[in-house]
Every structure is written in C-alpha cells, then in structure tokens.
Amino acid sequence: MQVKDLLGRADETVLQRLLGRPAVQLLALFDEGNVRPRLLRETLMRLRSPQSLLTDPQTRGELLSMLHLDEARDLMSALGQAPCGDPFAELRQMRIRTNSSIEQDLLTHFELVRTGPDAGPDISGGPVECEYSLRPYQRSLVSRGRDALSRSARLLIHMPTGAGKTRTAMSLICDLLRQSEPGVVVWLAHSEELCQQAFEEFQRAWSALGNRELTMARFWGNAADSIDELRDGFVVAGLSKTYEGAIRDIDFIAQLGDRTCLVVMDEAHQAIAQTYALVLDALEGKRPSTRLIGLTATPGRSFDDPEENEQLARFWNRCKVGIQVEGFDNPVDFLVSEGFLARPTFSSLFYSGTGLSDADEREMARSLDIPLSVLQRVGDDAKRNLQIVRATEILLTRHQRAIVFAPSVQSAELLAAVLVSRGSHASAITSRTPMSERSRTIASFKSNSESPMVICNYAVLTTGFDVPRTSAALIARPTRSLVLYTQMVGRAVRGKHSGGNDTAEIVTVVDRELPGFADFGEAFMHWEEPWT
C-alpha cells in the first residue's frame, strides 16, 4: 500500500480539504478547470511529500479514513495494536508522536522512510563541511601570523599570486575582530577591482567566521558610505580617495584612526610611497594597540636598489611570514607541484627594431622604470605590433583565455582592433575604458563560453583581476620592475586547485635595447636578503 493509492480514492471534497480551501479558491480564480480531481491530486503530490501527509495528524486522518476495512485492520496490526472494535475509530484516537517507533512503523507500512529536517539526528561519523576552509599551508601561515602580531605591531604576509593571500588574510582578520569588540578594520587598496574583491571576500568570511553583526562600508571610486559614526565594522578604502580626503581634512582620517584596531594594506610593497605613508601614519599612529598587516607577492621595491628594499623591510619591522612547506625551499615550486599554481612555460619573442635616442637614454637613466615616452614609441612600432598580433593568434589556437599586456593605451586599443578585424574575439581595457564597458568585457571573459578570447590592456589588469581560466599571457610591455613583471605573469598562473589550469604559457617580448625578466620562481625569492 502506498499513499498515492489512497489519494487515488479521494474525491474532490477530500482533495480540497487536503490541499486547503484557500488554495483551491485561488486556483479557481485563474481557471475553474484547475479544481478537477486529477489536477488537485497532481498539485497536492507536487506540494506535499507522502511522508509529510502521513506524519501531519490532520492530513493523516483524511488519508486513513479511505482505507478499506481489512486494510485498516492490517495497519493496526503493523502498528502493534490488536483492534478490539472499530479500527477506524481506534486509528483516529491513536497518538503518534514525532520520531517515535510507532511513527516509523506507520511509514514503513506505507513503504516510506523518514526524510528531511524532521528526521532524527544522524549519529554516524564522517567529515563535517567548513564554510570558509583554508588549505594546510594557509592555516599554518595564519597561526604564525597571529604569533608574529603578538610581538610586532606590523606584519607582512608574503604569498605568490594565486596562493590565496586575500582569503588567508581574511581568516586572520576575523580572528582579530572576534577579539576586538568594538573594532574597526580598514582595508586599503589602490584599484577599484582590488577594493571590490576585498569587500566581497570579507562578506563571505565574516558570515562564516564572525561572532556578531558588523557594519561594512565602501569608500572608493564613486562609493562613499558614511564612516563618521562607524564603531564596529569593516571599511574598504581606495588609496587615492582616502589620500584626497586626508589632504582636504586631516581630521577626517585621524578620527577614523581613533576607532581603528587594524589596518590592512594590499600591495604592501608600496607602503613607503608618499601617498601611503600619510594615510598609514594617520590610521595606525593614533592608538598604540593598532596593528598593521600588509599583503604582497613581491616584498621589494626595486630590482637593483638595495637601500630602497632595506627601507621597506625596516618599515615592516622585518616581520614577514610566508608559506613554509617541508621539502621545498621555494613556495612557488610547492604550489606548482600541488596544482595550486599552473606550471608556467616561458618563451621570448625577440625584437630589434626599437632604437633609443640620446634623450631616451638620458631619460632611462633617470627613471626607475621604462619612461612613458619610450613606452609610447614602442607601442607605435608597426612591425613590433605585427609580431604581437601573430603571436597572440597562435596563443588563441592553444588557449581559451589570454591577456596581452601592451606598452601604451593606444597600443592596447590598436592590437584589439586588429585582432577583431582578423576574426579573433578580442577586447581592450585601459584607463580610458568606461567602467560599465570594462565590467561587461570582464564578465564575458569570465563566462563559460568555449570561444577563445583575449583582452589587450595597459596598466589596468596587473592586479585585482582574477580569471582562473586565463592560461596565457603575452607581455609586450617592457619593464625593469620585477614587481610589475611578476604581477603580469601572475594573471595567468592559477592552477587546477584554484579553478585554473595545469600549465600556463608566458610569452615575453624582448626588445634588444630594453631590460626584462623571465622566471617567476626566482622573482618570488628575489628580495629575501633585506628580511633576514
């Protein structure tokens, strides 16, 4: 005997009682045909499970009243009861408690088992899901970071791009916020993409790890939530907006510093830059108990200026924690071996047509990186662009998502236009690209479409851009900044465990007259000396 057999015996009146008269009346308003017995029966079975109909005392009485006499006697026997008179009357009077053995016997008789939230507790062993889990190396880093902050007011977290810096930091932040009530955490980042990323990640982290309700506030780009009265919460602030606010009214940021227990700085290798220094002093310097955490994949400022790197290490009290895994001297090697980072292959696209004038040479000598005037000239070189287009088209035969780092705004737009005209799915993102168009382009790039796509960009997607499917990068922007080069490479090396790929392909345009780099692992370890 099954519940559906009993429902097959129900007439329109019983079905209306089981479904509820208000529901039936509403159905009739749409169409009188909706209240025919067959449709009512189908609606009821989609709406209510057989288990719920039997365990609900009201609907159970309706169902059991449709049993035949011999079926009612069989049911009484199955429930361990010897009928003495009218089995229907005895079934109506019988009290069946939730989760009792007699309820289970009732369900078994009708070929059912208990399911859903009314089921008894599952006492079997097994794994328990964690809503905000960390990998073992991330948990180790959080533990060592917590210990370090008990000894130093400043801490730098050094992790390669793709290793989960933001997630790891959020876990540590939530630990500290649970211990500081009330407390305000200010997260500083220099780009809108990084700000948005941090805002969304903290929402996920605190919803799983938090111990109270907090207020979140945005203070970047066009977003300007009120933070004047914030006493317990998380503020994501854009560096330029915060700096401009401090210049206009230093009291604005000083008052925020009065309430701040922790400052977090993304891309922390920029900490000693003038803009950051003013903001950090105002936020961190008001309270002796305020802590400062920095995040970076590149704990250095210069490839060939030891004093600048030494200054950065002193700023962070030489207090740095990173990934430590037994058997691996270089964390990048470990992350690649475990599939957290893709295994990158590097190749060079040599070009010898860009000549430097005497003025260019003098400007190069005065600049920390390749001067904008030189980058502009490089980006305008037609023969160089021809090689880049051909190399990009070859990449798109092997990869579904690729990024081209162009030497100028005009070059990025030009390369995208040529690629599109030749049949490739290409887009350009630069500082001139409207935010709405940038968002649409990135959303398309992140989609599940199998069509190969490439984004040509200049000075936008080096940080805060996370599309794990990206498996190729063509670096056409010459740079002597190891930081910048590492960031560009990092956009394409998300591994399988991060939703990315087993391998990545990095093509670097090598201009004979200009410097360049070629090894991701060596880049990560380059700045260790000032910290030891």
Secondary structure, 3 states (H helix, E strand, C coil): CCHHHHHHHCCHHHHHHHHCHHHHHHHHHHCHHHHCHHHHHHHHHHHCCHHHHHHCHHHHHHHHCCCCHHHHHHHHHHCCCCCCCCHHHHHHHCCCCCCCHHHHHHHHHCCCCCCCCCCCCCCCCCCCCCCCCCCHHHHHHHHHHHHHHCCCCEEEEECCCCCCHHHHHHHHHHHHHHHCCCCEEEEEECCHHHHHHHHHHHHHHHHHHCCCCCEEEEEECCEECCCCCCCCEEEEEEHHHHHHHHHHCHHHHHHHHHCEEEEEECCHHHCCCHHHHHHHHHHHCCCCCCEEEEEECCCCCCCCCHHHHHHHHHHCCCCEEECCECCECCHHHHHHHCCCECEEEEEEEEECCCCCCHHHHHHHHHCCCCCHHHHHHHHHCHHHHHHHHHHHHHHHCCCCEEEEECCCHHHHHHHHHHHHHCCCEEEEECCCCCHHHHHHHHHHHHCCCCCCEEEEECCCCCCCCCCCCCCEEEECCCCCCHHHHHHHHHCCCECHHHCCCCEEEEEEEEECCCCCCCCHHHHHHCCCHHHC
